[in-house]
Amino acid sequence: MTYDLIVIGAGPGGFDAAVAGAEKGLKVALVEKKLLGGTCLNWGCIPTKLWLGATTAIDELHNQAKMKVASGEVSIAFPALQARVQKHLAGTRKAMGAQLKKLGIDLLEGIGTLKGTGEISVATKDGKITATYKDLIIATGSQPLFFPGLEPDGECILDSNMFLGVEEMPSSLIVVGAGFIGIEMAQVAHRMGAKVTLIDAMDRVAPLEDPEVSKALQSTFKRWKWDVLLEKRVAGVQTIDGKGVLTLDNRDKIEADLILVAVGRGPVTGGMALAEAGVERQFNKIEVDENLQAAPNIYAIGDVNGIIQLAHAASHQAHYVVSRITGKTDLPYESGPVPSVLYGAPEVMRVGLTENEAFLSDYETTETSKAQLAANPMAQAHAATQGFVKVVWSNGTVVGITAVGHDVSRLCVAATMIVQQAWTAKDIHKTIFPHPSLDESLLMALKAERKKTA
Amino acid sequence: MTYDLIVIGAGPGGFDAAVAGAEKGLKVALVEKKLLGGTCLNWGCIPTKLWLGATTAIDELHNQAKMKVASGEVSIAFPALQARVQKHLAGTRKAMGAQLKKLGIDLLEGIGTLKGTGEISVATKDGKITATYKDLIIATGSQPLFFPGLEPDGECILDSNMFLGVEEMPSSLIVVGAGFIGIEMAQVAHRMGAKVTLIDAMDRVAPLEDPEVSKALQSTFKRWKWDVLLEKRVAGVQTIDGKGVLTLDNRDKIEADLILVAVGRGPVTGGMALAEAGVERQFNKIEVDENLQAAPNIYAIGDVNGIIQLAHAASHQAHYVVSRITGKTDLPYESGPVPSVLYGAPEVMRVGLTENEAFLSDYETTETSKAQLAANPMAQAHAATQGFVKVVWSNGTVVGITAVGHDVSRLCVAATMIVQQAWTAKDIHKTIFPHPSLDESLLMALKAERKKTA
């Protein structure tokens, strides 16, 4: 079979690339070894959000109960929740399949292997298929990574994919790795009553974020009575007598019903014979140039190219590459600011530079301005007043915005536009923010007195 | 006493005008007859949001329970909630008072009366004060309006101010007037178990909104088993034997524990001797020119000038007038798009033109594009999938955005910026929206196929 475009991997990047290609009139095949939607839909963003959504009432009740304004009890029928998640995912995959069909995109189910120039073979359950392409997009995503000794065993030691499939929530959970994935999942377990231990080798949780954000998260986790163990090295994890046992490098042991290992994710590039087509890897990432190109007529987008591990970034790259191969652009890839969000309560959002990044790139003009959520009536209404919004300025221009606290993800799109449009002081009064709204805390932060970073 | 600027009314417009004036170096007095913060803080937006926030868990639990994912019960300690509201309001007023003091603004407590040119008198509890001004800003706001026969009696017939002060929630409530105020308050009563009857003379609820928004709200209220009585004229309301009794013009009677009359609000302009200073009124509103000026050196901002009844609009007007009197601008007042929000669940947001308004101004090029929330994973996560986002285009440019459904207020600031920046098709792909997010439904609506309005 002959295609204008073959895409390997049907996650957010690959699926969007296939759809965009077909919409532009290309004859497209999409190769997927497992499930439409990839990690994001099936083992990542979406199931976690369904868990968080289903348990929101617990968090809201907890906050009001602390104020003695509400009382009661909310219990989760976890098997029903898991069934609902699976039903939702299956429904979404079905809708995706229908969209492919409608657009005349061939779905080739199996592992794709690169051959010489312009050809791939796909090992499907009905045998091997060979197909040629004018352009190839590799969007094979990422998978959980493990340090030696931290590998999941599927019993009491789980990776994030396995954890999303548990039949019941543990009553105690150790999470190794205090990044967004570990924190979101731990929050759900916490809401459902689990005793949580969070452990990381770094000196703070969410180490990619502004240190003040990490501090705010840590103070929340402390209020929740989590054990947060920082600067601890884990020697290994094992299932022993139906319990997860974690051994620190000083030989101390910690035990829980389950141990979730979420120490990072790495590109999926194995078994595809990439080198056959001249695609090079560095530290397992596919190397791409400024056009996201990996070899002649071969592009790599999304987690696999190692630029950034976010679904919406993959999707944005997909649209760029399709524009490029259909001759709509010959400019190098520019993402603009890419927002990131931790969901739950508290939430974290960040877009553009952190204070530290801004300072490193221009230490003379970096300033920050800040607003506390405690001053916001919507945060007060939800009895969730911890947190802040912080604006990073460089040379009088907004270069980054981050926030932590109740519902701050809602600031994300406006913040992205503000960073993208490089607002200066004179832009702040242009837009009317609704009152009352949590969004006003962003306006307050933009207006607040600026402090020079030293 | 002599001031550069005297402001009458300490609601969002007046307070912000006083603060902005003092920050620009003016000697300012602020006149308030009741409480700092005015209606918005004390009898409007803020207490309602605290009620809605405190009862969010009930709504979230209800939605998940319908999916059989959660069960339980949440009860509200209403006296504790009311005490918390009062504590919050008092705390906010105290902070406002401290800000006035810090800025050297004199607070004159009492009713201000205009005299001849450049002078007012204030009847304080310690006697009459006379003060002169270079510029005067009238920001006296609005108050509930009543048709004859619909006046509150403070027993079972309440206006919105009184309703916010009830000691317990009624088990049945009739709300006369299906605007935002009535709907938000009725929702809180509904969450706390009240049987709600909503009655309006118009043929739909939220009659200022897009008819499709009204329809979506009505279908939610129907699911909640509210009695929604439309195109009904109320002859009168009375307290009879400890019950609220409503009589329709066909003599039918409906009874409930309480009746909330929320048929509209009108400017507060009485008792101030406005005519003495040449300030004219039309239908009780203070008439202003394109500079928000009512008479030489006298301006009127906020609800009292009848332009729009929204706190953030009043505040925006305040900043304009202070810029004007301090010589920073001599341009006429331009608000830009002013967003409006109905809070609760579902929420409603609107900014810019409705489809109908756009069609009336340019019937040849009006189009709409739409996305359903059912397709959004965050709406799915909260089991609240009813609703949509609708974009109104005129001549290929976004001129309005409205949405109804779970949490759609979060689209409001980005939508306001998009309308203000008059996005066209080519702008849509510039900004990366985070995935997953409810905000993506706005992106979907922007990208969706457009339908010509006929």
Interface residues (C-beta under 8 A of the other chain):
Chain A: P12 C40 C45 I46 K49 L50 L52 G53 A54 T55 T56 A57 I58 E60 L61 Q64 M67 K68 V69 A70 S71 G72 E73 V74 S75 I76 A77 A80 L81 R84 H88 T92 L310 A311 H312 A313 S315 H316 H319 S335 G336 P337 V338 P339 S340 V341 M349 P377 M378 Q380 A381 H382 A383 D407 S409 R410 L411 C412 V413 A414 T416 M417 Q420 H429 K430 T431 I432 F433 P434 H435 P436 S437 D439 L442
Chain B: P12 C40 C45 I46 K49 L50 L52 G53 A54 T55 T56 A57 I58 E60 L61 Q64 M67 K68 V69 A70 S71 G72 E73 V74 S75 I76 A77 A80 L81 R84 H88 T92 L310 A311 H312 A313 S315 H316 H319 S335 G336 P337 V338 P339 S340 V341 M349 P377 M378 Q380 A381 H382 A383 D407 S409 R410 L411 C412 V413 A414 T416 M417 Q420 H429 K430 T431 I432 F433 P434 H435 P436 S437 D439 L442
